Amino acid sequence: MLNPLQPVKSSIPYIPYFNEGPSNAKVTIGLAMRFKVLVDGLGGGTLDLGQWSSCKGLRADWNPRRFRAHGNAGYEHILPGGLSYPVIQLERAMDPISSAALQKWLKDQAAQLYGEPGTTTPAGSTAHIVLLDRAGAPVASWDLRAARPSAWVGPTLNAFDSKVAIETLELVHEGFL
């Protein structure tokens, strides 16, 4: 019978820490909870939209086409299909600095698209999703070409709730590969 006060020998093998090893080289890993979003401003420069708590839709689909040749039921041909990218959905708690920067970018996008009669449709700007490590240094990034806002959803406000105010931004883009 096992004594709950005695330590149990683990059958899990020892896995060294990321900075251990013969070369003592540190390996930097990205944390899924730490990332920020930057967009190229309409007037030049880069606008920091702050850190977010959730990013969904960071994906590339090759959409292969499958078919069987006549008379050959045991073999399936796979042809390349079109490359597609789903909508990126970002969520976070609202804060005065990042939420104001997002609202400014959304207003600039709306003004360029719907502001002046006779203006051309905006080409979109590049949005950069940057994954960070625990020290805040970049580990990886995805540059979404021709990114445009698809939707912005504000928080549900209710005087009887004590929840955090969450805002959601959806971006359409032409790809990151």
N, C-alpha and C positions, 0 to 999 in steps of 0.2 A: 504494500500500500504506500502511496506517495505521501510524504510529509509536506504540508503546505508551507512550512517554515524553511524547508531545505530548498536551495536553488536546484532547478532541473537542468540537466545537461541538454544543450540544444543540439538538434540534428542539422541545424542550418549552418552551412560553412561560413567561415569568417570572410567578410568582404571589406577590403581596406577602404579607408576614407579616400576622397577624391584627391587629396594632396599628399597621400602616402605613396610609397613605391620606390623602386631603385633610383629613378631619376629625380625624385622629389619634386616633379613638375606639378604645378597646380592646374587642375582642370576646372574651367569656369562653366557652370551650368546655368541655364535660363530657368527662371521661376515662372510658372504659368500665372501666378497671381500678380506679377510685376511687368507691366508693359504700358507704353504710352503711344499716343497717336499724334502725328504731325501732318500738316497739309501745306502744300505750296500756296502762298497767298496770291490773290488775284493781282495785286500791285507789285509782286516780287517778294522775295524773302520767304521764310517759313513760319507758319503759325502753329504754336504748340497748343493742342487741344487737351492736354493733360493726361493723367493716368486714368485707366478704366478698370472695371472689376470683371468684365466678361467680354469675350470676343468669340462669336460663333460664325461659321461659314468660311473660314480661312481654308480653302480647298480648291483643287484643280481636278476637273473630270475630263478624261480623254474620250469618253463615250465610244468605245470600240463597237464596230458592227460585226455581227456574227451571222454566218449563213452556212448551210450545207449544200454541197454540189449535188446535182441530180444523180441519183443512183448510188451515192456514196454515203450511207447512213453512219459510218464509223468515223468520219472525219469532218471537222468543223473549221471553216475558214474564218479568220479574224482579220478584219480590215480596220485601218485607223478611222476614227470618227472625228468630229469637231471638238476642239478644246473649249470648255465652258467653265465659268466661275460663278458660284452662287453669290447672293447678297451677303455682305458682311454686316452682322448685327453687333453693336457695341452697347454695353450698359455700364452705368456707374451711379454712385450717389452724387447728387448735385453739390457743387461748392461755388463760392462767389467768383473765383478767378477763372477756373477752367470752363464753367458753364457760360460765363460772359464771353470768353474767347470763342466757344462753339456758337453762341448766338450771333456774334459778329460775323463769323464765317458763313453761317446760314443766311444772314441778311445780305451779305455780299453776293452769294450765289444767286439768291432770289432777285436782287437788283440787276445783276448782269443778265439773267435769263428773261425776266419779265419787266425790267425797268423802263428802258427807252424803246419806243417804237422804231423799228428798222435796224436794231442792233442784231448782230449775228448770235447764234446759239453758242454758249461757252463750250470750249473744248474739254472742260473738266480740269481738275488739277491732280497732281500726284499726292496720294495719301500714304504716309509711311507708318506702319505698325512696327514698333521697336520693342523687342523682348529684352528684358533687363535681368541682370544677376542680382544677388543679395546686396551688393554695394551700389547698385544703380547704374552699372556700366552696361553698354549694349552687348548682347550676345548674338542676336540675329535680327534681321529686319525684312519686311516684305513691302515692296513699293507697288502700290495699287495704281496702275496707269488710268488716266482719265476718270478719276473717282468723282462721283457726284452724290449729293445726298438723295436718298430715295424716300426716306421718312424720318421724322423726328417725333418722338412720343414723350410728352412731359409726364411729370409725376401725377399720381392720383392723390388729390388733396381731400382730406377728410378731417374735420375737427375732432372726431372721436377716435382717431387712429394715432398711434405713437410710432409709426414706421418711418424709416429713412426715405427721403424723397429720391426716387430713381428716375433718371432720364435715359432714353434709348435713342441711338442714332443708327440708321441703316444706310449703307453705302453700296451703290452699284459701281462697277468698275470693269475695265477691259482686260484685266489680268495682271499677274505679278511675275509670270515666268517669261 
